[in-house]
Every structure is written in structure tokens, then in C-alpha cells.
Amino acid sequence: MKITNLLLVVLFVLLSSFAKANKEAKYYNLTTKSTAVDQVSDGEKLIAKLDCVGCHNKSMKIVGPSYSDIAKKYTNDEKNIAYLTNKIIKGGSGVWGSVPMIPHATLKANEVKSIVKYILSLKK
């Protein structure tokens, strides 16, 4: 009887030590994933505050193209960043259909540039 109890205690200690290691691993994995999710770019923050979401979405077309479609069409280089920055500030139509994008002349060029960089970073 004493040997059985001793074996049960040893087994319990072994199992509980493995359970603790597994919990720590799960906690570590959850914390590393959440820090990646918490990082939001300046461009993404600006999009959330502005009227962009009325016509655009990250993954699907609403009135204008989705951000991911824009990222597929344009390479992430200074020429396209300047072009798209200008397009957002001045507005325009014809590239994605006949519905015009209204001008956003009140936005600062550096703010629009961060929005464009965020959008182009979505290219897969």
C-alpha cells in the first residue's frame, strides 16, 4: 500500500510539472501574438479617423477599390507613393471606374504619404 501511494505521488508530481511547462508555453505564445496585433501603423490610424472607410475597405471593394487591390496594382516605390499621395489630395476618377474620389486637400502630404505606405504594405 505504501509503495502504491508513493508511486501515485511521484506520478502526480511528474504530471503537474509537465502541465506547468505547457501553461508557460501557451502564455508565451499568446503574449507574442498579441504584441504583433497591437502594432498599428500611423497610416492605418489615420484611415480609421478619416472618411476613407466610407468608400474603401481593407479586403473588399465598396465604392472605391479595396486597399489590397490598390497594393496589388502599384509597387511600393517612391514614384507610386508620390503619385498616390497626389491622387488622394487632389481626387480623381477613371483609374478604378467612373466614380470619382473626392479631393482631400485639407490633409497634409506627410499624413497622406503614411496612409499610402500602409496601403502599399498590404501587398501579399
C-alpha positions as CSV (number, residue, x, y, z in Angstrom):
1,M,0.0,0.0,0.0
2,K,2.8,2.4,0.9
3,I,4.5,1.7,-2.5
4,T,1.3,2.3,-4.4
5,N,0.8,5.7,-2.6
6,L,4.4,6.6,-3.2
7,L,4.1,5.8,-6.9
8,L,0.8,7.8,-7.1
9,V,2.6,10.8,-5.5
10,V,5.5,10.6,-7.9
11,L,3.2,10.3,-10.9
12,F,1.2,13.3,-9.7
13,V,4.3,15.4,-9.3
14,L,5.6,14.4,-12.7
15,L,2.3,15.2,-14.4
16,S,1.9,18.5,-12.6
17,S,5.4,19.6,-13.6
18,F,4.6,18.9,-17.3
19,A,1.3,20.8,-17.0
20,K,3.1,23.9,-15.7
21,A,5.6,23.9,-18.5
22,N,2.8,23.7,-21.0
23,K,0.9,26.6,-19.4
24,E,4.0,28.8,-19.6
25,A,4.5,27.9,-23.3
26,K,0.8,28.8,-24.0
27,Y,1.2,32.1,-22.1
28,Y,4.3,32.9,-24.1
29,N,2.7,32.2,-27.4
30,L,-0.4,34.3,-26.5
31,T,1.7,37.3,-25.4
32,T,3.9,37.2,-28.5
33,K,0.9,37.0,-30.8
34,S,-0.9,39.9,-29.1
35,T,2.1,42.3,-29.4
36,A,2.1,41.7,-33.1
37,V,-1.6,42.5,-33.3
38,D,-1.2,45.7,-31.2
39,Q,1.2,47.3,-33.6
40,V,-0.8,49.6,-35.8
41,S,0.9,51.9,-38.3
42,D,0.3,55.7,-38.4
43,G,-1.3,55.3,-41.8
44,E,-3.8,52.8,-40.5
45,K,-4.7,55.0,-37.6
46,L,-5.3,58.0,-39.9
47,I,-7.5,55.9,-42.2
48,A,-9.6,55.0,-39.1
49,K,-10.1,58.6,-38.2
50,L,-10.8,59.9,-41.7
51,D,-13.6,59.4,-44.2
52,C,-11.7,56.7,-46.1
53,V,-13.8,53.8,-44.7
54,G,-16.9,55.2,-46.3
55,C,-15.7,54.2,-49.7
56,H,-12.8,51.7,-49.1
57,N,-12.2,48.5,-47.2
58,K,-9.0,46.6,-46.5
59,S,-10.1,43.5,-48.4
60,M,-13.2,44.2,-50.5
61,K,-14.5,46.8,-52.9
62,I,-17.2,49.2,-51.6
63,V,-17.4,52.3,-53.7
64,G,-13.7,52.5,-54.4
65,P,-11.2,49.8,-54.7
66,S,-10.0,47.8,-51.6
67,Y,-6.7,48.6,-50.1
68,S,-5.4,45.2,-51.0
69,D,-6.4,45.7,-54.7
70,I,-4.5,49.0,-54.7
71,A,-1.5,47.3,-53.2
72,K,-1.6,44.6,-56.0
73,K,-1.8,47.3,-58.7
74,Y,1.1,49.6,-57.5
75,T,4.6,48.6,-56.5
76,N,5.9,50.1,-53.2
77,D,8.3,52.7,-54.6
78,E,8.8,56.4,-54.3
79,K,7.2,57.1,-57.7
80,N,4.0,55.4,-56.8
81,I,3.9,56.8,-53.3
82,A,4.2,60.3,-54.7
83,Y,1.5,59.5,-57.4
84,L,-1.0,58.1,-55.0
85,T,-0.4,60.8,-52.4
86,N,-1.1,63.4,-55.1
87,K,-4.2,61.4,-56.2
88,I,-5.6,61.3,-52.7
89,I,-5.0,65.0,-52.1
90,K,-6.4,66.2,-55.5
91,G,-9.0,63.5,-56.0
92,G,-9.7,62.0,-59.4
93,S,-11.5,59.3,-61.4
94,G,-11.0,56.9,-64.3
95,V,-8.4,54.6,-62.9
96,W,-10.8,52.4,-61.0
97,G,-14.0,53.3,-62.8
98,S,-16.2,56.3,-63.4
99,V,-17.0,57.1,-59.7
100,P,-14.7,60.0,-58.7
101,M,-12.7,60.1,-55.4
102,I,-13.3,63.4,-53.7
103,P,-10.2,65.6,-53.0
104,H,-8.7,65.5,-49.6
105,A,-7.0,68.9,-49.8
106,T,-7.1,69.6,-46.1
107,L,-4.7,66.6,-45.4
108,K,-1.0,67.2,-45.0
109,A,1.2,65.5,-47.6
110,N,3.2,63.6,-44.9
111,E,-0.1,62.2,-43.4
112,V,-1.3,61.0,-46.8
113,K,2.2,59.6,-47.5
114,S,1.9,57.4,-44.4
115,I,-1.6,56.3,-45.5
116,V,-0.2,55.3,-48.9
117,K,2.8,53.5,-47.4
118,Y,0.4,51.5,-45.2
119,I,-1.9,50.6,-48.1
120,L,1.1,49.5,-50.3
121,S,2.5,47.4,-47.4
122,L,-0.6,45.2,-47.7
123,K,0.7,43.6,-50.9
124,K,0.9,39.8,-50.5
